[in-house]
């Protein structure tokens, strides 16, 4: 029996080589993965770690509000308040086809008082992810935006600068732009001081947007507060009275300063016209100038007390001396110096009381120009006041070799030099403080700033008593304050023309001290270009001084030093009534 041959089992063709190929491919892929992992982990880990972080790490700014500006009693003059800002994500708007809802976009445009097409143009670019629609809207506008529920339109909280006193302290405090950066006044000068430094929070999110890890947090550096020397109550009083006077006298502008005699602190600094920093719609540049420190004028007769003081300081005259002003005029080098009338022999007090040009001219010529200029310089003319405010002018005090007799004469009654309202206030504060000259400051002081004795206290006291007669029975009767002894001096000067010489416009000034028995404040009032025939310092500026001082004495609780003065005087801009 023939055994049947066993049939050979054969494998399908190509099976083996397909197996080898598969193994090779798998090995290759594995090798690539291993190599890639090694590259990521060893060769260049930073790059890929960064890419991972970009997908998962997030950071938020921790904002800080701008520091406040407050008066000496903590009353807010500038403060930051939270407001809402409307922004949009154009990509999300496109994804939801939100622009197709014309009715809602029209409503949004009307809310912002914008053209609908202009609003749509802002968001019609899907490549953008952030666009401002309206910065710092009102609460009612923010609420309306919420109700519209437009996809891709959102609200975020920012801060807005608000000025509670409005135009009253605008020139001093200044303002910020929409991004909270200082643009004018103290807001600009102390911008870095008020800004602070925002903090930062870094954290990690997962794919679902959940916070899974807090990485770090940098604390914000809080801004600092500015505490001014200003008393907001006195500031408001001074502004109200000045604004009324500018309007009553049909003047182009006016300024007023209130100084604390003992400390050199500025209690009030006001100008009219002013501006409202809370409403930027109609800002005009001429309204924004702090004229009390930027504008300088020839001071006129307000310098005559300094001429008398210089004569006393240099031993050329004594308080009881007589000056012969007859016949009421002088001729110097072909020019004439005159008084309104011939008053004959006058005491030094009467020279000031009647504001005699002839009297102070004779004193100046006897004194010489150098001692007179030195007295003016010691009083602070021609130099800064120490207040360090932006735009402060230094006026003009010439220092040249040759002076004619007529030039010396004009110098003695306030022409041929110029001062700011603040400089004039500083000069009178030196007289009021017994000859002590100290820098002025706009910040509250815990103790008086160091001063320099520049004049003899006996001489300054004598001059102050002479100025008291000017107010009691001289050219400044309208500066009287019932119940208080007041010392001061009027000034009326013609303004120079751009083409040279003097025009028909005037500056009315009054500078005074209150109360004489124990000086607390110096107040200077400047009325620029009165439009009426009553353009004199005694009628345009002195009543403003009276009204400011009367209220300031009450606010500072200064007791009357003239209780026997029972005269009831209605202080009006037209004179005594």
C-alpha positions, 0 to 999 in steps of 0.5 A, spaced: 500 500 500 502 506 497 502 511 502 499 517 500 504 523 500 502 529 505 500 535 502 505 541 503 502 547 507 504 553 503 504 561 506 500 566 502 505 570 497 508 576 500 506 575 507 513 575 510 515 581 507 509 585 509 510 583 516 517 586 516 515 592 513 510 593 518 515 592 523 520 597 520 514 602 520 512 601 527 519 601 529 521 608 525 515 611 528 517 609 535 524 612 534 521 618 531 517 619 537 522 617 542 527 622 538 522 627 538 521 626 546 528 627 547 528 633 543 523 636 547 525 634 554 533 635 553 535 639 547 530 645 547 525 644 552 524 652 553 521 653 547 515 648 547 514 649 555 513 656 552 508 654 547 504 650 552 504 656 557 501 660 552 496 655 551 494 655 559 497 660 562 494 667 563 495 673 567 491 679 569 493 686 571 491 688 578 489 696 577 490 701 582 485 707 582 489 714 581 491 718 588 486 723 591 487 730 591 484 733 598 484 740 601 488 741 608 481 738 612 481 732 607 475 735 603 476 731 596 478 736 590 480 730 585 478 723 586 477 717 582 470 713 581 469 706 578 465 707 571 464 702 565 467 702 558 464 699 552 468 694 548 467 689 542 470 683 540 469 683 532 471 676 531 465 674 536 461 678 533 462 675 526 461 668 529 454 670 531 453 674 525 451 679 530 451 685 525 445 683 521 441 685 527 440 692 525 435 695 530 440 693 536 446 696 532 442 703 531 440 703 538 447 702 540 449 708 536 444 712 538 446 711 545 453 713 544 450 719 539 454 716 533 452 714 526 450 707 525 455 706 519 461 709 523 459 704 529 459 698 525 466 700 521 469 699 528 467 692 529 467 690 521 474 686 522 474 679 524 481 679 525 481 684 531 479 681 538 478 688 542 475 695 540 473 700 544 466 702 542 465 708 548 470 710 554 467 711 561 459 711 559 454 713 564 451 708 569 444 709 565 448 708 558 452 702 561 445 699 563 442 700 557 448 696 553 447 690 558 439 690 556 441 690 548 445 683 549 449 684 543 453 678 542 461 680 542 459 687 546 461 687 553 463 692 559 469 693 563 470 697 569 475 703 569 476 709 573 474 716 571 477 722 574 472 727 578 472 734 581 467 735 586 469 742 586 468 743 579 471 750 576 472 753 583 479 749 584 480 747 576 486 752 575 490 749 581 488 742 581 488 741 573 485 735 569 487 728 566 486 725 559 481 719 558 486 714 560 487 718 567 494 721 565 495 728 568 495 734 563 494 740 567 496 743 574 497 739 579 495 732 576 500 733 571 506 736 575 505 730 580 502 725 575 507 719 577 506 721 585 498 720 584 499 714 579 502 708 583 503 701 580 498 696 578 499 689 580 499 682 576 496 675 577 499 669 573 495 663 573 494 656 569 487 654 566 485 647 563 482 646 557 475 648 560 477 654 562 478 653 569 483 655 574 487 649 576 494 653 579 496 660 582 503 661 579 504 668 582 501 675 584 505 681 585 502 686 589 500 693 587 504 699 589 498 704 591 498 711 589 500 717 594 495 722 596 496 730 595 494 734 601 494 741 599 494 747 603 488 750 600 482 751 604 476 749 600 471 753 604 476 759 603 477 757 595 470 757 594 469 764 597 474 767 594 472 764 587 465 766 588 467 774 590 472 774 584 467 771 579 462 776 581 467 782 581 469 780 574 462 780 571 460 787 575 466 790 572 466 787 565 473 785 566 476 780 561 479 776 567 481 777 575 485 773 580 485 772 587 490 769 592 489 768 600 496 766 604 497 764 611 502 769 614 505 764 619 506 758 614 507 761 607 501 756 605 496 758 600 489 758 603 486 760 596 488 761 589 483 763 584 482 765 577 476 768 573 474 766 568 475 758 569 473 752 566 469 745 568 474 739 568 468 735 569 466 737 562 471 737 556 466 738 551 467 746 550 474 747 553 477 753 551 485 754 552 484 761 555 480 759 560 485 754 563 491 759 564 492 759 572 493 767 571 495 768 578 502 765 577 503 766 569 501 773 568 505 779 570 503 786 571 506 793 573 504 793 580 503 800 580 502 804 587 502 797 591 509 798 591 509 804 595 509 801 602 516 798 599 519 804 597 517 807 604 520 801 607 527 801 603 527 808 606 527 806 613 531 800 612 537 804 609 536 810 614 534 815 609 528 817 613 524 816 620 517 814 621 515 821 623 519 825 617 515 830 612 516 830 605 514 836 601 510 835 595 509 842 593 507 844 588 504 837 586 509 836 581 516 834 579 519 835 572 525 830 571 529 830 564 523 833 561 518 829 563 513 830 569 511 826 575 505 829 578 499 828 583 492 829 582 492 835 587 498 839 591 498 836 598 504 840 600 507 837 606 506 830 608 508 825 613 510 818 610 503 815 612 500 821 608 504 819 602 501 812 602 494 814 605 494 819 599 498 815 594 503 821 592 507 819 586 511 826 588 512 823 595 515 816 593 519 819 587 523 824 592 524 818 597 527 814 591 531 819 588 534 821 595 535 813 597 538 811 590 536 806 585 540 800 588 538 800 595 531 800 592 532 795 587 535 791 593 529 792 597 524 789 591 529 783 590 528 782 598 521 782 597 521 777 592 520 781 585 524 778 580 524 771 583 520 765 584 516 764 590 518 757 592 511 754 590 514 750 584 507 750 580 508 749 572 508 755 568 510 760 574 512 767 572 518 771 575 516 777 573 521 783 571 526 786 575 531 790 571 538 790 573 542 795 569 547 800 570 544 807 568 537 809 570 535 816 569 531 820 574 525 819 571 526 812 570 527 811 578 521 815 579 517 811 575 520 805 579 518 808 585 510 808 583 510 801 580 512 802 573 518 799 569 517 792 573 512 787 573 510 782 578 505 776 578 499 776 583 502 771 587 509 775 588 505 781 590 502 776 595 509 774 598 511 781 598 506 783 603 506 777 607 514 779 608 511 785 611 506 782 615 510 777 618 515 782 621 520 782 615 521 774 615 521 771 608 519 764 607 518 760 601 510 759 599 507 752 599 501 749 596 502 743 601 499 743 608 505 744 613 505 741 620 510 747 622 512 753 618 517 753 613 524 756 615 524 763 613 530 768 612 529 775 616 530 780 610 527 786 614 527 790 620 521 788 624 520 795 627 520 798 620 515 793 617 511 794 623 511 801 622 509 800 614 503 796 616 501 801 621 501 806 615 498 802 610 492 801 616 491 809 615 490 808 607 484 803 609 481 807 615 481 814 611 485 814 605 484 811 598 482 804 600 476 805 604 472 800 601 477 795 603 474 795 610 472 789 614 467 791 620 470 789 626 477 788 624 483 792 623 486 792 616 492 794 612 493 795 605 494 799 599 491 800 592 494 800 585 491 802 578 496 801 572 495 802 565 497 796 560 502 797 555 501 796 548 504 790 543 507 796 539 510 800 545 507 805 550 501 805 554 494 804 551 487 805 554 486 799 558 488 798 566 489 793 571 486 794 578 489 791 584 489 791 592 494 788 596 492 787 604 493 784 611 488 782 616 488 783 622 493 788 623 493 786 631 496 779 629 496 778 622 493 772 619 492 772 612 494 776 606 490 777 600 491 780 593 486 781 588 487 783 581 482 785 576 484 785 569 482 790 564 475 793 567 470 795 562 467 801 566 469 808 568 470 805 575 477 802 574 481 804 580 484 799 585 480 802 590 473 801 587 474 795 583 479 790 587 478 793 594 471 791 595 473 784 593 478 784 598 473 786 603 468 780 602 473 775 602 477 777 608 470 778 612 468 771 610 475 768 611 476 771 618 469 767 620 471 761 617 478 761 621 475 763 627 479 769 628 476 774 633 475 781 631 481 786 633 476 792 633 470 791 637 469 798 637 468 799 630 460 798 630 459 801 623 455 797 618 457 797 611 454 794 605 460 792 601 458 793 594 462 794 588 459 801 587 462 803 593 459 804 600 452 804 601 
